[in-house]
Amino acid sequence: QTPDTQTPDLPTSEKESRTPMYKNTFQVAWITTDVDRAAQVFKDEQGIDLAVFKGFSLDTYGGDPLVIDVALGYVGDLQFEVIEPVSGPNALYTRHLPASGEYTLKFHHLCNRFDTVEEYEKVLADYRRREVPIEVDGSFGESGRFFYADTRSSLGVYQEYALLDKDTSFLESLPRN
């Protein structure tokens, strides 16, 4: 490694307590100014069918609901997501889209899934301890939770982490490509 790409040494206990961040990556996500057009682009140019849902509302802790229009589908086990921000605490999306509303489709984040509350809480606490900004912290369904860590300065993209709702029938209904 060159000096400017070296990673600082962490104490052994800190290295051992860190959960590998990509061990359960299940989603790649884009943001857009027009979810219907973006879904059509994925179908026409990549052969990927996505289901579009309008007015999808996610609760956020300490804030208004985050409302998005979203297109979702799978290629194998990898979920594809396209988000058009509608309202609520959506700056993590809108700051990367043109204010003019001109059609844009941009890669935005990877999402990693956790199977237990303990694993989810451990990673969230680790990011907070390291003072990595948490852009949105919220919930969905009866038991689902999610947060976005702003890792753009180190990784170039946001990292989303999700503890899926116990009822997965919604996910099972999405297009499989």
MDAnalysis code that builds the backbone (N, CA, C; Angstrom):
import MDAnalysis as mda
import numpy as np

u = mda.Universe.empty(531, n_residues=177, atom_resindex=np.repeat(np.arange(177), 3), trajectory=True)
u.add_TopologyAttr("name", ["N", "CA", "C"] * 177)
u.add_TopologyAttr("resid", np.arange(1, 178))
u.add_TopologyAttr("resname", ["GLN", "THR", "PRO", "ASP", "THR", "GLN", "THR", "PRO", "ASP", "LEU", "PRO", "THR", "SER", "GLU", "LYS", "GLU", "SER", "ARG", "THR", "PRO", "MET", "TYR", "LYS", "ASN", "THR", "PHE", "GLN", "VAL", "ALA", "TRP", "ILE", "THR", "THR", "ASP", "VAL", "ASP", "ARG", "ALA", "ALA", "GLN", "VAL", "PHE", "LYS", "ASP", "GLU", "GLN", "GLY", "ILE", "ASP", "LEU", "ALA", "VAL", "PHE", "LYS", "GLY", "PHE", "SER", "LEU", "ASP", "THR", "TYR", "GLY", "GLY", "ASP", "PRO", "LEU", "VAL", "ILE", "ASP", "VAL", "ALA", "LEU", "GLY", "TYR", "VAL", "GLY", "ASP", "LEU", "GLN", "PHE", "GLU", "VAL", "ILE", "GLU", "PRO", "VAL", "SER", "GLY", "PRO", "ASN", "ALA", "LEU", "TYR", "THR", "ARG", "HIS", "LEU", "PRO", "ALA", "SER", "GLY", "GLU", "TYR", "THR", "LEU", "LYS", "PHE", "HIS", "HIS", "LEU", "CYS", "ASN", "ARG", "PHE", "ASP", "THR", "VAL", "GLU", "GLU", "TYR", "GLU", "LYS", "VAL", "LEU", "ALA", "ASP", "TYR", "ARG", "ARG", "ARG", "GLU", "VAL", "PRO", "ILE", "GLU", "VAL", "ASP", "GLY", "SER", "PHE", "GLY", "GLU", "SER", "GLY", "ARG", "PHE", "PHE", "TYR", "ALA", "ASP", "THR", "ARG", "SER", "SER", "LEU", "GLY", "VAL", "TYR", "GLN", "GLU", "TYR", "ALA", "LEU", "LEU", "ASP", "LYS", "ASP", "THR", "SER", "PHE", "LEU", "GLU", "SER", "LEU", "PRO", "ARG", "ASN"])
u.atoms.positions = np.array([
    [0.831, -1.192, 0.000],
    [0.000, 0.000, 0.000],
    [0.866, 1.243, 0.000],
    [0.349, 2.275, -0.633],
    [1.037, 3.555, -0.578],
    [0.607, 4.274, 0.696],
    [1.404, 5.209, 1.189],
    [1.070, 5.886, 2.446],
    [-0.321, 6.515, 2.471],
    [-0.797, 7.064, 1.372],
    [-2.100, 7.725, 1.412],
    [-3.272, 6.752, 1.288],
    [-3.034, 5.464, 1.111],
    [-4.130, 4.496, 1.062],
    [-4.079, 3.523, 2.230],
    [-3.182, 3.724, 3.155],
    [-3.093, 2.819, 4.299],
    [-4.275, 3.032, 5.227],
    [-4.736, 1.960, 5.790],
    [-5.802, 2.011, 6.768],
    [-5.173, 2.068, 8.146],
    [-5.655, 2.973, 9.003],
    [-5.070, 3.041, 10.333],
    [-5.281, 1.728, 11.081],
    [-4.282, 1.343, 11.876],
    [-4.406, 0.129, 12.670],
    [-5.436, 0.343, 13.766],
    [-6.326, -0.611, 13.895],
    [-7.316, -0.567, 14.961],
    [-6.868, -1.497, 16.070],
    [-7.240, -1.175, 17.303],
    [-6.946, -2.130, 18.375],
    [-7.594, -3.476, 18.049],
    [-6.928, -4.564, 18.432],
    [-7.423, -5.906, 18.121],
    [-8.859, -6.092, 18.563],
    [-9.230, -5.619, 19.752],
    [-10.602, -5.799, 20.238],
    [-11.600, -5.081, 19.349],
    [-11.215, -3.923, 18.785],
    [-12.113, -3.186, 17.900],
    [-12.267, -3.908, 16.569],
    [-11.179, -4.460, 16.030],
    [-11.246, -5.220, 14.778],
    [-12.142, -6.441, 14.950],
    [-11.986, -7.123, 16.067],
    [-12.749, -8.350, 16.297],
    [-14.228, -8.073, 16.516],
    [-14.573, -6.883, 17.037],
    [-15.971, -6.590, 17.311],
    [-16.714, -6.077, 16.086],
    [-16.008, -5.703, 15.056],
    [-16.633, -5.136, 13.875],
    [-17.256, -6.243, 13.028],
    [-18.512, -6.040, 12.645],
    [-19.211, -6.980, 11.779],
    [-18.798, -6.704, 10.335],
    [-18.412, -7.731, 9.577],
    [-18.088, -7.487, 8.165],
    [-19.285, -6.845, 7.474],
    [-19.037, -5.700, 6.841],
    [-20.132, -4.889, 6.336],
    [-20.820, -5.447, 5.094],
    [-20.187, -6.302, 4.342],
    [-20.799, -6.777, 3.094],
    [-21.202, -8.247, 3.146],
    [-21.225, -8.844, 4.307],
    [-21.501, -10.279, 4.348],
    [-22.935, -10.627, 3.968],
    [-23.866, -9.664, 4.099],
    [-25.257, -9.933, 3.738],
    [-25.800, -8.875, 2.785],
    [-25.000, -8.481, 1.789],
    [-25.487, -7.495, 0.833],
    [-26.594, -8.138, 0.010],
    [-27.761, -7.505, 0.019],
    [-28.871, -8.084, -0.730],
    [-29.519, -7.092, -1.689],
    [-29.029, -5.831, -1.695],
    [-29.692, -4.840, -2.536],
    [-28.697, -3.838, -3.108],
    [-28.938, -3.449, -4.364],
    [-28.245, -2.327, -4.993],
    [-29.327, -1.307, -5.320],
    [-28.999, -0.005, -5.145],
    [-30.062, 0.986, -5.253],
    [-29.615, 2.241, -5.991],
    [-30.553, 2.784, -6.742],
    [-30.364, 4.010, -7.503],
    [-31.392, 5.029, -7.027],
    [-31.128, 6.293, -7.320],
    [-32.109, 7.354, -7.101],
    [-32.432, 7.975, -8.448],
    [-33.614, 8.564, -8.539],
    [-34.068, 9.117, -9.813],
    [-35.041, 10.263, -9.590],
    [-35.283, 11.000, -10.653],
    [-36.302, 12.040, -10.657],
    [-37.615, 11.531, -11.250],
    [-37.612, 10.315, -11.796],
    [-38.816, 9.761, -12.439],
    [-38.757, 8.235, -12.352],
    [-39.412, 7.677, -11.340],
    [-39.323, 6.236, -11.094],
    [-39.930, 5.417, -12.223],
    [-40.995, 5.909, -12.839],
    [-41.608, 5.154, -13.937],
    [-40.655, 5.074, -15.135],
    [-40.047, 6.179, -15.471],
    [-39.094, 6.193, -16.589],
    [-37.881, 5.321, -16.281],
    [-37.381, 5.398, -15.045],
    [-36.218, 4.587, -14.658],
    [-36.547, 3.095, -14.727],
    [-37.743, 2.712, -14.270],
    [-38.144, 1.299, -14.347],
    [-38.194, 0.848, -15.805],
    [-38.651, 1.726, -16.688],
    [-38.695, 1.394, -18.115],
    [-37.288, 1.253, -18.688],
    [-36.353, 2.103, -18.240],
    [-34.954, 2.008, -18.672],
    [-34.377, 0.647, -18.273],
    [-34.627, 0.228, -17.030],
    [-34.118, -1.079, -16.587],
    [-34.714, -2.205, -17.436],
    [-35.992, -2.104, -17.771],
    [-36.634, -3.142, -18.586],
    [-36.080, -3.138, -20.013],
    [-36.024, -1.956, -20.641],
    [-35.611, -1.862, -22.042],
    [-34.129, -2.139, -22.248],
    [-33.292, -1.620, -21.346],
    [-31.845, -1.704, -21.560],
    [-31.171, -2.874, -20.855],
    [-31.790, -3.379, -19.789],
    [-31.163, -4.456, -19.030],
    [-32.025, -5.709, -18.929],
    [-33.274, -5.654, -19.393],
    [-34.162, -6.809, -19.319],
    [-34.619, -7.125, -17.907],
    [-34.658, -6.102, -17.040],
    [-35.029, -6.297, -15.638],
    [-36.394, -5.671, -15.382],
    [-37.366, -6.507, -14.998],
    [-38.697, -6.008, -14.636],
    [-38.691, -5.570, -13.184],
    [-39.215, -4.379, -12.937],
    [-39.351, -3.841, -11.588],
    [-40.808, -3.467, -11.355],
    [-41.316, -3.737, -10.152],
    [-42.663, -3.315, -9.772],
    [-42.566, -1.931, -9.158],
    [-43.458, -1.019, -9.558],
    [-43.439, 0.360, -9.071],
    [-44.531, 0.535, -8.020],
    [-44.152, 1.136, -6.897],
    [-45.062, 1.426, -5.796],
    [-45.008, 2.926, -5.518],
    [-46.160, 3.572, -5.512],
    [-46.230, 5.022, -5.292],
    [-46.626, 5.312, -3.839],
    [-46.010, 6.354, -3.286],
    [-46.361, 6.798, -1.946],
    [-45.978, 5.838, -0.841],
    [-44.867, 5.130, -1.015],
    [-44.370, 4.171, -0.023],
    [-43.856, 4.964, 1.185],
    [-44.439, 4.779, 2.362],
    [-44.114, 5.577, 3.542],
    [-43.316, 4.765, 4.550],
    [-42.205, 5.360, 5.002],
    [-41.337, 4.738, 6.000],
    [-41.268, 5.652, 7.215],
    [-41.465, 5.106, 8.403],
    [-41.378, 5.907, 9.616],
    [-39.918, 6.193, 9.941],
    [-39.647, 7.408, 10.436],
    [-38.296, 7.764, 10.860],
    [-38.344, 8.135, 12.335],
    [-37.270, 7.825, 13.056],
    [-37.205, 8.149, 14.474],
    [-36.930, 9.631, 14.641],
    [-37.816, 10.310, 15.355],
    [-37.627, 11.723, 15.623],
    [-37.949, 12.627, 14.458],
    [-38.703, 12.154, 13.477],
    [-38.989, 12.992, 12.316],
    [-40.257, 12.582, 11.609],
    [-40.530, 13.285, 10.528],
    [-41.682, 12.982, 9.691],
    [-41.433, 11.700, 8.914],
    [-42.497, 11.065, 8.439],
    [-42.318, 9.882, 7.592],
    [-41.541, 10.239, 6.322],
    [-40.760, 9.301, 5.850],
    [-40.034, 9.419, 4.590],
    [-40.919, 8.768, 3.535],
    [-41.355, 9.547, 2.559],
    [-42.250, 9.034, 1.519],
    [-41.484, 8.992, 0.203],
    [-41.530, 7.835, -0.453],
    [-40.825, 7.632, -1.713],
    [-41.737, 6.910, -2.696],
    [-41.471, 7.110, -3.968],
    [-41.984, 6.217, -4.999],
    [-40.826, 5.272, -5.262],
    [-41.096, 3.982, -5.348],
    [-40.003, 3.013, -5.423],
    [-40.323, 1.912, -6.428],
    [-39.289, 1.486, -7.137],
    [-39.388, 0.352, -8.056],
    [-38.491, -0.744, -7.502],
    [-39.010, -1.964, -7.429],
    [-38.286, -3.080, -6.825],
    [-38.419, -4.341, -7.667],
    [-37.368, -5.137, -7.649],
    [-37.375, -6.440, -8.297],
    [-36.087, -7.157, -7.982],
    [-35.995, -8.399, -8.395],
    [-34.812, -9.219, -8.122],
    [-34.167, -9.708, -9.404],
    [-32.868, -9.810, -9.371],
    [-32.086, -10.553, -10.351],
    [-31.375, -11.608, -9.521],
    [-31.802, -12.857, -9.648],
    [-31.319, -13.885, -8.730],
    [-31.745, -13.509, -7.319],
    [-30.804, -13.513, -6.389],
    [-31.100, -13.137, -5.001],
    [-30.812, -11.671, -4.708],
    [-30.360, -10.924, -5.711],
    [-30.006, -9.524, -5.515],
    [-31.203, -8.640, -5.847],
    [-31.607, -7.840, -4.855],
    [-32.732, -6.936, -5.053],
    [-32.251, -5.634, -5.708],
    [-32.989, -5.188, -6.709],
    [-32.741, -3.901, -7.359],
    [-33.808, -2.936, -6.854],
    [-33.366, -1.730, -6.487],
    [-34.281, -0.704, -5.972],
    [-33.990, 0.608, -6.693],
    [-35.059, 1.297, -7.092],
    [-34.934, 2.638, -7.653],
    [-35.875, 3.528, -6.847],
    [-35.328, 4.616, -6.299],
    [-36.080, 5.498, -5.407],
    [-36.255, 6.874, -6.035],
    [-37.496, 7.351, -6.024],
    [-37.787, 8.747, -6.339],
    [-38.301, 9.384, -5.049],
    [-37.555, 10.340, -4.483],
    [-38.005, 10.957, -3.226],
    [-39.269, 11.782, -3.447],
    [-40.189, 11.722, -2.475],
    [-41.444, 12.462, -2.568],
    [-41.521, 13.521, -1.461],
    [-41.362, 13.103, -0.196],
    [-41.452, 14.059, 0.907],
    [-40.813, 13.486, 2.160],
    [-40.750, 14.326, 3.182],
    [-40.158, 13.921, 4.456],
    [-38.664, 14.157, 4.455],
    [-37.949, 13.510, 5.368],
    [-36.495, 13.725, 5.494],
    [-35.726, 13.016, 4.373],
    [-35.804, 13.572, 3.164],
    [-35.271, 12.889, 1.987],
    [-34.029, 13.552, 1.399],
    [-33.344, 14.389, 2.160],
    [-32.163, 15.088, 1.633],
    [-31.076, 14.117, 1.190],
    [-30.997, 12.939, 1.806],
    [-29.966, 12.004, 1.372],
    [-30.176, 11.557, -0.064],
    [-31.369, 11.761, -0.600],
    [-31.635, 11.500, -2.013],
    [-31.588, 12.797, -2.825],
    [-32.352, 13.807, -2.387],
    [-32.544, 15.010, -3.196],
    [-31.264, 15.805, -3.409],
    [-30.328, 15.774, -2.471],
    [-29.094, 16.556, -2.649],
    [-28.260, 16.051, -3.819],
    [-28.569, 14.852, -4.312],
    [-27.820, 14.269, -5.423],
    [-28.591, 14.304, -6.746],
    [-29.758, 14.940, -6.718],
    [-30.582, 15.046, -7.921],
    [-30.695, 16.510, -8.332],
    [-30.857, 16.771, -9.628],
    [-30.951, 18.161, -10.068],
    [-32.237, 18.830, -9.572],
    [-32.109, 20.062, -9.096],
    [-33.268, 20.817, -8.626],
    [-34.250, 21.094, -9.764],
    [-33.755, 21.095, -11.000],
    [-34.598, 21.371, -12.167],
    [-35.607, 20.255, -12.428],
    [-35.373, 19.078, -11.855],
    [-36.247, 17.946, -12.108],
    [-35.907, 17.194, -13.378],
    [-34.841, 17.644, -14.078],
    [-34.402, 16.960, -15.292],
    [-34.178, 15.479, -14.989],
    [-34.599, 14.612, -15.920],
    [-34.476, 13.170, -15.666],
    [-33.038, 12.788, -15.340],
    [-32.902, 12.073, -14.234],
    [-31.605, 11.588, -13.766],
    [-31.805, 10.216, -13.133],
    [-30.826, 9.358, -13.326],
    [-30.780, 8.043, -12.676],
    [-29.343, 7.854, -12.216],
    [-29.137, 7.740, -10.887],
    [-27.786, 7.645, -10.324],
    [-27.704, 6.513, -9.311],
    [-26.562, 5.824, -9.329],
    [-26.319, 4.826, -8.291],
    [-26.220, 5.541, -6.952],
    [-26.778, 4.921, -5.884],
    [-26.849, 5.601, -4.591],
    [-26.298, 4.797, -3.418],
    [-26.711, 3.529, -3.273],
    [-26.264, 2.781, -2.091],
    [-26.357, 1.270, -2.280],
    [-25.681, 0.590, -1.366],
    [-25.809, -0.850, -1.189],
    [-26.571, -1.063, 0.109],
    [-27.356, -2.118, 0.184],
    [-28.068, -2.412, 1.433],
    [-27.670, -3.797, 1.917],
    [-27.392, -3.860, 3.199],
    [-26.998, -5.102, 3.855],
    [-28.085, -5.503, 4.840],
    [-28.424, -6.765, 4.848],
    [-29.519, -7.293, 5.664],
    [-28.973, -7.980, 6.916],
    [-29.679, -7.789, 8.017],
    [-29.349, -8.500, 9.245],
    [-30.516, -9.383, 9.637],
    [-30.188, -10.493, 10.286],
    [-31.214, -11.447, 10.692],
    [-31.655, -11.276, 12.133],
    [-30.859, -10.564, 12.943],
    [-31.211, -10.401, 14.350],
    [-31.116, -8.935, 14.762],
    [-31.924, -8.559, 15.735],
    [-31.892, -7.207, 16.292],
    [-30.515, -6.931, 16.878],
    [-29.924, -7.923, 17.516],
    [-28.618, -7.737, 18.155],
    [-27.543, -7.366, 17.129],
    [-27.525, -8.061, 16.000],
    [-26.546, -7.773, 14.956],
    [-26.771, -6.370, 14.385],
    [-28.021, -6.024, 14.136],
    [-28.377, -4.704, 13.627],
    [-27.920, -3.616, 14.600],
    [-28.267, -3.772, 15.875],
    [-27.914, -2.783, 16.902],
    [-26.406, -2.644, 17.053],
    [-25.673, -3.737, 16.931],
    [-24.213, -3.708, 17.051],
    [-23.587, -2.849, 15.959],
    [-24.051, -3.004, 14.721],
    [-23.501, -2.231, 13.612],
    [-23.903, -0.758, 13.736],
    [-25.146, -0.489, 14.092],
    [-25.584, 0.894, 14.282],
    [-24.763, 1.571, 15.382],
    [-24.547, 0.882, 16.496],
    [-23.747, 1.436, 17.597],
    [-22.294, 1.661, 17.166],
    [-21.756, 0.760, 16.345],
    [-20.381, 0.907, 15.866],
    [-20.244, 2.160, 15.010],
    [-21.170, 2.392, 14.094],
    [-21.128, 3.604, 13.270],
    [-21.237, 4.852, 14.143],
    [-22.156, 4.828, 15.110],
    [-22.315, 6.002, 15.982],
    [-21.056, 6.249, 16.808],
    [-20.446, 5.184, 17.324],
    [-19.227, 5.325, 18.118],
    [-18.113, 5.945, 17.292],
    [-18.056, 5.578, 16.007],
    [-17.030, 6.115, 15.108],
    [-17.426, 7.464, 14.517],
    [-18.575, 7.977, 14.945],
    [-19.087, 9.280, 14.518],
    [-19.314, 9.376, 13.011],
    [-19.715, 8.252, 12.425],
    [-20.126, 8.244, 11.021],
    [-21.566, 8.774, 11.003],
    [-21.856, 9.787, 10.214],
    [-23.212, 10.336, 10.202],
    [-24.258, 9.295, 9.805],
    [-25.334, 9.256, 10.577],
    [-26.489, 8.415, 10.263],
    [-27.521, 9.355, 9.648],
    [-27.729, 9.226, 8.341],
    [-28.614, 10.149, 7.620],
    [-30.083, 9.961, 7.967],
    [-30.536, 8.707, 7.986],
    [-31.921, 8.399, 8.322],
    [-31.917, 7.115, 9.129],
    [-32.735, 7.097, 10.172],
    [-32.905, 5.922, 11.033],
    [-34.411, 5.717, 11.126],
    [-34.899, 4.560, 10.678],
    [-36.340, 4.403, 10.638],
    [-36.821, 2.972, 10.744],
    [-38.127, 2.810, 10.494],
    [-38.753, 1.490, 10.604],
    [-39.794, 1.331, 9.501],
    [-40.180, 0.079, 9.272],
    [-41.212, -0.234, 8.287],
    [-41.912, -1.511, 8.710],
    [-43.159, -1.651, 8.281],
    [-43.927, -2.837, 8.644],
    [-44.100, -2.946, 10.148],
    [-44.263, -4.172, 10.625],
    [-44.449, -4.382, 12.059],
    [-43.136, -4.426, 12.823],
    [-42.064, -4.925, 12.196],
    [-40.814, -5.104, 12.947],
    [-39.564, -4.740, 12.161],
    [-39.716, -4.222, 10.943],
    [-38.555, -3.896, 10.125],
    [-37.897, -2.592, 10.562],
    [-36.584, -2.518, 10.407],
    [-35.826, -1.313, 10.736],
    [-34.776, -1.087, 9.660],
    [-34.343, 0.188, 9.522],
    [-33.297, 0.507, 8.557],
    [-32.575, 1.762, 8.995],
    [-31.333, 1.895, 8.540],
    [-30.619, 3.160, 8.690],
    [-29.638, 3.305, 7.541],
    [-29.319, 4.562, 7.242],
    [-28.342, 4.900, 6.217],
    [-27.134, 5.510, 6.902],
    [-25.962, 4.930, 6.685],
    [-24.704, 5.506, 7.159],
    [-24.062, 6.247, 5.991],
    [-23.601, 7.470, 6.253],
    [-22.970, 8.263, 5.198],
    [-21.499, 7.889, 5.101],
    [-21.216, 6.916, 4.256],
    [-19.851, 6.422, 4.037],
    [-19.287, 6.928, 2.712],
    [-19.848, 8.012, 2.207],
    [-19.393, 8.537, 0.916],
    [-17.928, 8.955, 0.945],
    [-17.452, 9.520, 2.062],
    [-16.068, 9.994, 2.094],
    [-15.066, 8.845, 2.044],
    [-15.441, 7.665, 2.523],
    [-14.502, 6.537, 2.516],
    [-14.804, 5.512, 1.424],
    [-16.073, 5.322, 1.075],
    [-16.451, 4.274, 0.128],
    [-17.113, 4.789, -1.141],
    [-17.464, 6.077, -1.162],
    [-18.056, 6.662, -2.357],
    [-19.558, 6.527, -2.471],
    [-20.177, 5.746, -1.591],
    [-21.631, 5.558, -1.607],
    [-22.136, 5.473, -0.173],
    [-23.452, 5.607, -0.025],
    [-24.084, 5.364, 1.273],
    [-24.142, 3.861, 1.517],
    [-24.234, 3.495, 2.779],
    [-24.489, 2.115, 3.179],
    [-25.832, 2.104, 3.891],
    [-26.750, 1.272, 3.428],
    [-28.011, 1.092, 4.136],
    [-27.952, -0.254, 4.834],
    [-28.539, -0.319, 6.006],
    [-28.616, -1.565, 6.767],
    [-30.070, -1.791, 7.131],
    [-30.527, -3.025, 6.991],
    [-31.933, -3.328, 7.224],
    [-32.097, -4.594, 8.038],
    [-33.043, -4.534, 8.940],
    [-33.544, -5.693, 9.657],
    [-34.935, -5.894, 9.075],
    [-35.114, -6.924, 8.262],
    [-36.358, -7.090, 7.524],
    [-37.519, -7.406, 8.452],
    [-38.693, -6.982, 8.021],
    [-39.921, -7.261, 8.738],
    [-40.145, -8.771, 8.766],
    [-40.790, -9.249, 9.807],
    [-41.046, -10.693, 9.907],
    [-41.939, -11.197, 8.781],
    [-42.832, -10.337, 8.297],
    [-43.705, -10.705, 7.187],
    [-42.988, -10.363, 5.879],
    [-42.497, -11.367, 5.187],
    [-41.741, -11.152, 3.949],
    [-42.597, -11.374, 2.694],
    [-43.910, -11.477, 2.835],
    [-44.758, -11.753, 1.669],
    [-44.644, -10.636, 0.623],
    [-44.443, -9.391, 1.078],
    [-44.280, -8.289, 0.138],
    [-43.070, -8.548, -0.755],
    [-41.935, -8.930, -0.169],
    [-40.720, -9.185, -0.940],
    [-40.898, -10.377, -1.882],
    [-41.628, -11.383, -1.421],
    [-41.846, -12.568, -2.238],
    [-42.726, -12.285, -3.448],
    [-43.485, -11.177, -3.418],
    [-44.373, -10.831, -4.526],
    [-43.661, -10.047, -5.624],
    [-42.418, -9.632, -5.403],
    [-41.705, -8.797, -6.364],
    [-41.262, -9.614, -7.587],
    [-41.109, -8.930, -8.738],
    [-40.667, -9.639, -9.949],
    [-39.323, -10.320, -9.750],
    [-39.193, -11.517, -10.313],
    [-37.935, -12.279, -10.308],
    [-37.442, -12.356, -11.740],
    [-36.207, -11.904, -11.947],
    [-35.633, -11.860, -13.285],
    [-34.518, -12.896, -13.393],
])
